[in-house]
Amino acid sequence: QVQLVESGGGLVQAGGSLRLSCAASGRPFSTFAMGWFRQAPGKEREFVAAISWSGGSTIYGDSVKGRFTISRDNAKNTLYLQMNSLKPEDTAVYYCAADNTRVLYTTPYGYRYWGQGTQVTVSS
């Protein structure tokens, strides 16, 4: 059984920075592709970023490209999302996702395992 636990969400002013973490357990972390998604009230769950099992490949959603950076530390079984230049439209619940795949999916249906989500609120 794979368990994912997000942390690091909170309230931040526009233009500020925040780093989210996702701690993984239950399976060999280094064999899993991992991603971040977000969902604002009334909106579909949106792809944010994904990273391969080795960390050698990353992809980003257009709305966050150039501002967010996804990374992983396999020795610590932890996934990160560094968020810079935050905007009010970044406000959402952010979810960590994982699956044992070499494909970096941009749809939520590409990932079997999910964390509980962490709230990020960006004020004007």
N, C-alpha and C positions, 0 to 999 in steps of 0.2 A: 504494500500500500504506500503510495506517494503522498506526502504531506508538504504543503507549501504555506508559508506564513509571511505575509508582507508587513513591513513597518516603515516608518519615516514620513508618513503623510502628516498634514497639518495645514495651518493657515499661514500664508505668505503674501507679501505685497507684490503687485505687478512689477516686473523687472528683477525680482529676486530669484533665488535658487533654492532647490530642494533635492535631496537624494533619497530615493526609495530603495529598500532592500527586500529581498525575498530569500528566506532560508528554506532549503529543501532537505527532506529526509525520507527514508524508506526505500530508496533505490539508488543505484550508482549515479550520482549527479552528473558526472562528466559525459555520460552517454546520451543525455537528453538535450534536445533543442528547447530553448525557452523563449518566452515572449512577454511583452506587456500590452495590455489592452486597457481602455478606459470607457466609462459609460456615464454620461450626464443624464439628469432627469428628462424623460421624454425622448431620448435619442437612442439610436442603435449602439451596440457595443462596437467601439472603434479601435482599429489596429494602431498601435503606437510604435513598437519596435520588436525585433526578434534577433536571436543570436544562435549560431550553430553550437553543437556539442563541444567543439574544440575552441570556440571563441574566434575562429578565423574568418567567419562570414557574419555580417550584420546587415539588416535592412530597416528602414524607417518609414513611417507614414509621412505623407507630404506636409501635413500640418505641423510636424515637430522637427523635420529635417533641418539640421544646422543649429538647433537649440538643445536637443536631448542627445544623450549618449548612453547606450546600453553596454554593459560589460558583465563579466562573470569571473569569480574566483573559485575554481573547482576544488582547491585545497580547503576552502572554507565552506563549500557547498552553498554558495550564496550568489544570487543574481542582483545586479544593481541597475538603477536608472537615474542618471544625473540629469536634472532638469534645470536649465538656465534660461534667463530672459523670459520668465513666466508671464503669461497673459491671462486675463480673466476667463477667456474661452478655454483655457486648460483645466478649469474647475471640473472635477469628475471624481468618481470612484475608480481607482486604478487597481487592476487585477494582474497578478502574476500567473502565467500558464506554462505548462511543460508537456512534452511527449517524447517518446523514444523514436525520433525520426530524423533523417538527414535533410528533409525538406523544411524550409522556413515558411510556414503558412502565414497568410495575412487574414485568415478568417478564424473566428473562435472555434469553428467545428474542426479545425486541424489539431486541437489540443485536448487531451483527455483529462488532464489534472489541473486544478485551479485553486488558488488561494481565496481567502475570504474577502479580499479587497481592503484598500486603505483610502480614506478620503483626502483629497487635495483641494483646497480652496484658495483661489487667488483673488485678492481684493484690488479694486481700482485705486 
